[in-house]
Amino acid sequence: MRTKQKADSATIIEGDLERITYYNRQTHYTIAHLKTSAATRPVTIVGFLGGIQPGETLKISGFWETH
């Protein structure tokens, strides 16, 4: 099952970048884990995130998807 938010309801989350699972040097496409104060487990983030490093604090916006 896959759920999506409406296109006009972006969410902003902030947390510490725990680890990078996948990174494409050509496109900067990244799959990473973000530890937030609101979640008990790290949140998986996906997108074009060039130049980030584990340990950095990120504030990102996007849309939730559940697979």
The 8 nearest C-alpha neighbors of each residue, nearest first, counted from 0:
[[1, 66, 2, 65, 64, 3, 63, 4],
 [0, 2, 66, 65, 3, 64, 63, 4],
 [3, 1, 65, 64, 0, 4, 66, 63],
 [4, 2, 64, 63, 5, 1, 65, 62],
 [3, 5, 63, 6, 62, 8, 2, 64],
 [4, 6, 7, 8, 3, 9, 62, 63],
 [5, 7, 8, 4, 9, 62, 3, 61],
 [8, 6, 5, 9, 4, 62, 10, 61],
 [9, 7, 5, 6, 10, 4, 62, 61],
 [10, 8, 61, 62, 7, 60, 11, 6],
 [9, 11, 60, 61, 62, 8, 12, 63],
 [12, 10, 60, 59, 61, 9, 58, 13],
 [13, 11, 59, 58, 60, 10, 14, 35],
 [14, 12, 58, 57, 35, 59, 11, 56],
 [13, 15, 35, 34, 56, 57, 33, 16],
 [14, 16, 56, 34, 33, 55, 54, 17],
 [15, 17, 33, 53, 54, 55, 18, 32],
 [16, 18, 53, 32, 33, 15, 34, 54],
 [19, 17, 53, 32, 31, 16, 20, 33],
 [18, 20, 31, 21, 30, 32, 53, 22],
 [19, 21, 31, 30, 18, 22, 32, 29],
 [22, 20, 30, 29, 19, 31, 23, 28],
 [21, 23, 29, 28, 24, 27, 30, 20],
 [22, 24, 27, 28, 25, 26, 29, 21],
 [25, 23, 27, 26, 22, 28, 49, 29],
 [26, 24, 23, 27, 28, 22, 49, 47],
 [25, 27, 28, 23, 24, 47, 49, 22],
 [28, 26, 49, 47, 23, 24, 48, 25],
 [29, 27, 47, 23, 26, 46, 22, 48],
 [30, 28, 22, 46, 21, 45, 47, 48],
 [29, 31, 45, 21, 20, 44, 19, 22],
 [30, 32, 19, 20, 44, 43, 18, 29],
 [33, 31, 43, 18, 17, 42, 41, 44],
 [32, 34, 16, 42, 41, 17, 15, 14],
 [35, 33, 41, 15, 14, 17, 42, 16],
 [36, 34, 14, 37, 38, 33, 13, 15],
 [35, 37, 38, 34, 14, 39, 13, 15],
 [38, 36, 35, 39, 34, 12, 40, 14],
 [39, 37, 40, 35, 36, 41, 34, 42],
 [38, 40, 41, 37, 36, 35, 34, 42],
 [41, 39, 38, 42, 34, 35, 33, 37],
 [42, 40, 34, 33, 32, 43, 35, 38],
 [41, 43, 33, 32, 44, 34, 40, 35],
 [44, 42, 32, 31, 33, 41, 45, 30],
 [43, 45, 31, 30, 32, 42, 33, 46],
 [46, 44, 30, 29, 31, 43, 47, 28],
 [47, 45, 29, 28, 48, 30, 44, 27],
 [46, 48, 28, 27, 29, 49, 26, 45],
 [49, 47, 27, 46, 29, 28, 51, 50],
 [50, 48, 27, 51, 47, 28, 29, 24],
 [49, 51, 48, 52, 27, 47, 24, 29],
 [50, 52, 49, 48, 53, 55, 16, 57],
 [51, 53, 55, 54, 50, 16, 19, 18],
 [54, 52, 16, 18, 17, 55, 19, 51],
 [53, 55, 16, 15, 17, 52, 56, 18],
 [56, 54, 16, 53, 15, 52, 57, 51],
 [57, 55, 15, 14, 16, 54, 58, 13],
 [58, 56, 13, 14, 59, 15, 55, 16],
 [57, 59, 13, 12, 14, 11, 56, 60],
 [60, 58, 11, 12, 57, 13, 61, 10],
 [61, 59, 11, 10, 9, 12, 58, 62],
 [62, 60, 9, 10, 11, 59, 63, 12],
 [61, 63, 9, 10, 4, 64, 60, 8],
 [64, 62, 3, 4, 65, 61, 10, 2],
 [65, 63, 3, 2, 66, 62, 1, 4],
 [64, 66, 1, 2, 63, 3, 0, 4],
 [65, 1, 0, 64, 2, 3, 63, 43]]
